[in-house]
Amino acid sequence: MAAQIIDGKAIAEQVREEIKAEVAKLATCGVKPGVATILVGEDGGAQFYRGQIEKNTGTVGFAYFNHQLPAGTSEAEILDLIASLNADPAVHGILALMPMQAEIDQNTVFNAIAPEKDLDCVNPANIGHVLLGDQLFAPATPSACIEILDREGIELQGKDVTIVNHSNIVGKPVALLCLNRNASVHVVHVFSKDVPAACREADVLISAAPVQNLIKADMVKPGAVVVDVTTIRVEGKQVGSLEFEAVCEVAGRVTPVPGGVGPVTNVILLKKALAACKAQTGVK
């Protein structure tokens, strides 16, 4: 069996075009979605991510507000900035980019972001909404997994789903999203007794473990859908957590790395910002 390779770039482009069409409609009502980022210091990874956000917002016609703060900025100053962005009607989504310096309490910063403007589900109130079935402000990467499954016409109801990861960023929220679709969910991690057995039971296997070649072909149920969330760099190349070629001989559909979940995650933030804009302005 040769698995179908799911084209995340094509899905992302489809979502992007849908967003652009919605932005054009909003423009006729004088409304423009706006996204603000907060970055403290000069961390290279955070700077790169900020640049990607600026680029992506530009491609769909959003307003973008960059708040680059110097290292040493106090927590009080950051909270004051967040308060002003919460109150700014031109800003519909806020992203506080990590890391910040050690003396800044990350949870205090996250809690200060208004839930309705919290694009990456860092405010605990939004985790509660996800638990109750509201996907609007679920974290971007878990939402990207669901977007891919939806676009591929993969129904989760009644399916066995195994998630290899139990982090607050991916594993737990994607488990909630799958439960909300009436899947039977098994979450495994480094302390689980028999990860391969759990994986072999899965109709849909979602791996976000940061380990290259963790998922072997004999861990995959024949015909299963395998979503590889992992992106790590090995010898200058992006790789995921699958023994990719071997898994493709067993699985029915597989997301590659790169070109799978990553591109979709980028546009999901835009989709969430668009939804936030509509909710805050009342313009549909």
Helices and strands as residue ranges (DSSP letters): E 4-5, H 8-27, E 34-40, H 44-59, E 63-69, H 75-87, E 93-96, H 106-112, G 115-117, H 124-131, H 140-151, E 160-164, H 171-180, E 184-188, H 195-200, E 204-207, G 217-219, E 225-228, E 232-234, E 237-239, H 244-248, E 253-254, H 261-281
